[in-house]
């Protein structure tokens, strides 16, 4: 039902890539959904490319610390569970096996939520997923980790003295914008198809525009942000 408002999907030309390191670079959600159901690839195969991509970006000079928390073992566990659902012919939804990043100020258990600080998790420990994270998990979404952000969301550059400043993937001498710097950079770099951020005064829209991707601030109250 969620796809009825979209134009018919045309897979022609979508599954050829000149990038041998990451053949899934800049695939859209519908590309992955089609590929999984057609047997072109699996969430587990994609997970290995995501893991390799995160490592590659982290080791660049200067480094690109797009994720504050990343657990390759947990990522593989999520991807394997999704792959098994496809093998059994029982994917949960069109989002099953789709890789998302989540901003560090949104709860994604068991990761701490520090809002880009070194102390916030000590004040407010994470006990469960935020409502929107829990709902996405029920759809089969795979979370790659907690994305970097401007400390406490107070700023529009993406500077973070605690975990490093996320640079623009298209030009490393430029800012991503903020405060959802990590989510924007992760999507812009092609490591995931979508990310969840928070936006009060442009914190999703500013980095999205600077990184050349689409950022949506939903109508107030439309997205449950509890947690």
PyMOL commands that set and color helices and strands:
alter all, ss='L'
color gray80, all
select helices_A, chain A and resi 29-38+43-58+72-87+120-123+131-138+151-153+181-189+205-211
alter helices_A, ss='H'
color red, helices_A
select strands_A, chain A and resi 67-69+99-103+142-147+167-168+171-175+194-196
alter strands_A, ss='S'
color yellow, strands_A
deselect
rebuild
show_as cartoon
